């Protein structure tokens, strides 16, 4: 069919539909609405089965790195606070007040814990590299290179 004929046929159908609608022909309007209305969906159970499971609340450093490093930014920011445990690989005690504990997450990755109390409880426990540590209420930030920072942590 030539493009001009197709255009003429389309315009004619629209004109006929408009005339039927303006003349008060309810059956024609109803059939036109039925043709354009979306079909009802009955896949509510299917949608529930494809929903993401709720994230865990307790992680090791390597498990958390694996989960968060593959997430999009919006998902990381919406991730609920976690409890994390691991072995201390390094302690950062900057004189300007920054205090952090690095946990080895394997594969050259580290997870840094930054505390809500700026490390006061950790300093009081005199933690050292190689010691086990656990913290809760940690909120993940976006990973940068090979490091993931958790902020707002509370030492267990």
Residue pairs with C-beta under 8 A, 6 or more apart in sequence:
1 9
17 28
17 32
20 28
20 29
20 32
21 28
21 29
21 32
55 67
55 79
55 80
55 82
56 63
56 67
56 82
57 80
57 82
57 83
58 82
58 83
58 84
58 85
59 67
59 82
59 83
59 84
59 85
60 84
60 85
60 86
61 84
61 85
61 86
61 103
61 104
61 105
61 106
61 110
61 111
62 86
62 104
62 105
62 106
62 107
62 109
64 82
64 84
64 105
64 111
64 140
64 148
64 150
65 105
65 106
65 109
65 111
65 143
65 148
68 76
68 79
68 140
68 143
68 148
69 109
69 143
69 148
71 79
73 142
76 140
76 141
76 142
79 139
79 140
81 136
81 137
81 138
81 139
81 152
82 136
82 138
82 139
82 140
82 150
83 134
83 135
83 136
83 137
83 138
83 156
84 103
84 111
84 113
84 134
84 135
84 136
84 138
84 150
84 153
85 132
85 133
85 134
85 135
86 103
86 104
86 105
86 111
86 132
86 133
87 103
87 104
87 130
87 131
87 132
87 133
88 101
88 102
88 103
88 127
88 128
88 129
88 130
88 131
88 132
88 133
89 102
89 103
89 104
89 110
89 129
90 101
90 102
90 110
90 129
91 99
91 100
91 101
91 102
91 122
91 127
91 128
91 129
92 98
92 99
92 100
92 101
92 102
92 112
93 99
93 119
93 123
97 118
98 114
99 114
99 115
99 118
99 119
99 122
99 123
100 112
100 113
100 114
100 119
100 149
101 112
101 113
101 119
101 122
101 127
101 133
102 110
102 111
102 112
102 113
103 110
103 111
103 112
103 113
103 133
104 110
105 111
105 148
108 146
109 146
109 147
109 148
110 146
110 147
110 148
111 147
111 148
111 149
111 150
112 147
112 148
112 149
112 150
113 133
113 135
113 138
113 150
113 153
114 149
114 150
114 151
114 152
114 153
115 121
115 122
115 135
115 152
115 153
115 154
115 155
116 137
116 152
116 153
116 154
117 154
117 155
121 154
121 155
122 133
122 155
125 155
127 133
133 155
134 155
134 156
135 150
135 153
135 154
135 155
135 156
136 153
136 154
136 156
137 152
137 153
137 154
138 150
138 151
138 152
138 153
139 150
139 151
139 152
140 148
140 149
140 150
141 148
141 149
141 150
141 151
